[in-house]
């Protein structure tokens, strides 16, 4: 799941975004254009993206599901590979007693099985990559949507991500909103899960 952490760190550089505009002074080339003034103060905050990944229940639950699926697919691939190996070993043991025609037929069959095994492995890799990308995208959408609402409520113009890979070398503890953000994200997720559970119960009835 290293890719998820890396991508989240990148997209959280400015998760809420700059909510103010550059001021352009009037000039002959821009005569008649309205001027926009910057706010006198800009409120900023930061979140530790590593901490969000560690404690956000949505990510933990779906990461565990993804890992479980990966293990299941990996075991299935191992079983298929072992079956192929058994067929190959059997051929090696009995090749001396086979006719040229029989040997050729088995070799062609083994070749097809090997090719199918490789294609299956590639399809599993692609499937897991797509699943991880989907989780990353959903994670990004959930966090940024939440931070936009949170920023409006708290009158924040910018929210930065802060971790060892960021460009922020120091951030005052008073600007750290990580815990509150994680708590609120988890509260929202708990509500979503409850609604899904209730909806499932109603459908069963």
WOVEN-V806784 format. One record per pair of residues at least 4 apart in sequence whose ideal C-beta (glycine too) atoms are under 6 Angstrom apart, sorted by the first residue. I is the first residue (numbers start at 1). J is the second residue. Records with the same first field share a line. If there is no record, write none. Layout:
# WOVEN-V806784
I=J, J
This chain:
# WOVEN-V806784
1=63
4=136
5=53
7=136
8=12, 49
9=49, 161, 165
11=140
12=49, 161
13=161
15=144, 147, 159
16=147, 148, 151, 159
19=157
20=38, 39, 157
21=36
23=36, 37, 38
26=30
42=157
43=155, 156, 157
44=158
45=156, 159, 175, 177
46=160, 162, 171, 175
47=177, 178, 181
48=162, 163, 178
49=161, 163
50=163
51=178
52=56, 182
53=59
55=182
56=182, 185
57=61, 186, 189
58=189
59=63, 139
62=135
66=131
70=128
73=124
77=121
80=117
84=113, 117
88=110
91=95, 106
95=103
98=102, 103
141=145
146=150, 185
147=151, 159
151=156
160=168
161=166
162=166, 168, 171
171=175
177=181
